[in-house]
Amino acid sequence: MSASIERLAHKNVAIVRYTQPFNPVQDLTHVKTELEKFLASSSGVFNVIVDLSQINLTFADLVESMSQTVDPASETSAKKGRLVNILVGSDALIKMAADAYAQEQYGKTKVDIYPSVEVALEHIQA
């Protein structure tokens, strides 16, 4: 498993960190299961900082990952509106993912990109 997830104490914020070797199906299944637990024990909007800075993302990984995040049966779906995804990284494919989320089929949501987890946290807490 190359995904770790941590919920910040007493906040509706989770940090997901991916490392190599990245497996979109296995890693996202694990993350979705944990996020569903967080959502069940909270109310309102939940911010998820997704740190992709340590993986070598391929286009195939991007397509598979995005299909997993819009599963209408999942409470973690971008289309449900409770999760605010915030991406960390500088890869061109990360920018492509953020742009794609603005499309109808991916939930028509705004996804911000930051260079580090620390900067993303500052943005949330501002």
C-alpha positions as CSV (number, residue, x, y, z in Angstrom):
1,M,0.0,0.0,0.0
2,S,1.5,3.3,-1.0
3,A,-1.2,5.5,0.5
4,S,-1.4,6.9,4.0
5,I,-4.2,9.0,5.4
6,E,-4.3,11.1,8.5
7,R,-7.2,13.1,10.0
8,L,-6.2,16.3,11.8
9,A,-7.5,16.2,15.4
10,H,-10.8,18.0,15.9
11,K,-11.0,19.2,12.3
12,N,-12.7,18.3,9.0
13,V,-9.3,17.9,7.3
14,A,-7.5,14.8,6.2
15,I,-4.1,14.6,4.5
16,V,-3.6,11.8,2.0
17,R,0.0,11.0,1.0
18,Y,0.8,8.8,-1.9
19,T,4.2,7.2,-2.5
20,Q,5.7,4.8,-5.1
21,P,4.7,2.3,-6.2
22,F,1.3,4.0,-6.8
23,N,-1.6,1.6,-7.6
24,P,-4.7,3.7,-8.3
25,V,-7.3,0.9,-7.7
26,Q,-5.7,-0.5,-4.5
27,D,-4.6,2.8,-3.0
28,L,-7.8,4.7,-3.8
29,T,-10.0,1.9,-2.4
30,H,-8.1,2.1,0.9
31,V,-8.4,6.0,1.0
32,K,-12.1,5.9,0.1
33,T,-12.8,3.5,2.9
34,E,-11.0,5.7,5.4
35,L,-12.6,8.9,4.1
36,E,-16.1,7.3,4.4
37,K,-15.4,6.7,8.1
38,F,-14.3,10.3,8.5
39,L,-17.4,11.5,6.8
40,A,-19.7,9.3,8.9
41,S,-18.3,10.9,12.1
42,S,-18.5,14.5,10.9
43,S,-20.9,17.0,9.4
44,G,-20.4,19.6,6.8
45,V,-17.6,20.1,4.3
46,F,-14.5,17.9,4.7
47,N,-11.2,19.1,3.2
48,V,-8.9,16.5,1.8
49,I,-5.3,17.5,1.0
50,V,-4.0,14.9,-1.6
51,D,-0.2,14.9,-1.7
52,L,0.8,13.6,-5.1
53,S,4.3,15.2,-5.0
54,Q,6.1,11.9,-4.3
55,I,4.7,9.8,-7.1
56,N,5.4,9.5,-10.9
57,L,1.8,10.0,-12.1
58,T,1.0,8.5,-15.6
59,F,-1.9,9.5,-17.8
60,A,-3.4,6.0,-17.2
61,D,-3.1,6.5,-13.4
62,L,-4.8,9.9,-13.8
63,V,-7.7,8.4,-15.8
64,E,-8.2,5.5,-13.3
65,S,-7.9,7.7,-10.3
66,M,-10.5,10.2,-11.6
67,S,-13.0,7.4,-12.5
68,Q,-12.7,6.2,-8.9
69,T,-13.3,9.6,-7.4
70,V,-16.7,10.1,-9.1
71,D,-18.3,6.8,-8.2
72,P,-21.9,7.9,-7.6
73,A,-22.4,5.1,-5.0
74,S,-19.6,6.4,-2.8
75,E,-20.0,9.1,-0.2
76,T,-16.5,10.2,-1.2
77,S,-17.6,11.1,-4.7
78,A,-16.7,14.5,-5.9
79,K,-20.3,14.8,-7.1
80,K,-21.7,14.5,-3.6
81,G,-20.2,17.9,-2.6
82,R,-19.0,17.1,0.9
83,L,-15.4,16.7,0.0
84,V,-13.2,19.5,-1.0
85,N,-10.1,18.0,-2.8
86,I,-6.9,20.0,-2.7
87,L,-4.0,18.7,-4.7
88,V,-0.3,19.0,-3.8
89,G,2.3,18.7,-6.5
90,S,3.6,20.4,-9.6
91,D,3.3,17.8,-12.3
92,A,1.5,18.8,-15.5
93,L,-0.9,15.9,-15.0
94,I,-1.9,17.2,-11.6
95,K,-2.9,20.5,-13.3
96,M,-4.8,18.5,-15.9
97,A,-6.7,16.7,-13.1
98,A,-7.6,19.9,-11.4
99,D,-8.9,21.3,-14.7
100,A,-10.9,18.1,-15.4
101,Y,-12.7,18.3,-12.0
102,A,-14.4,21.5,-13.3
103,Q,-16.2,19.4,-15.9
104,E,-19.7,18.1,-15.4
105,Q,-18.8,14.4,-15.4
106,Y,-16.3,14.9,-12.6
107,G,-18.6,16.9,-10.3
108,K,-18.0,20.4,-11.6
109,T,-15.9,21.3,-8.6
110,K,-13.0,23.7,-8.1
111,V,-9.8,21.9,-7.1
112,D,-6.9,24.0,-5.9
113,I,-3.2,23.0,-6.3
114,Y,-0.5,23.9,-3.9
115,P,3.3,23.3,-3.9
116,S,3.3,21.7,-0.4
117,V,1.1,20.3,2.3
118,E,2.1,23.1,4.5
119,V,0.9,25.8,2.0
120,A,-2.4,23.9,1.5
121,L,-2.9,23.8,5.3
122,E,-2.3,27.6,5.5
123,H,-4.9,28.1,2.8
124,I,-7.5,26.0,4.6
125,Q,-6.9,27.7,8.0
126,A,-6.9,31.3,6.5
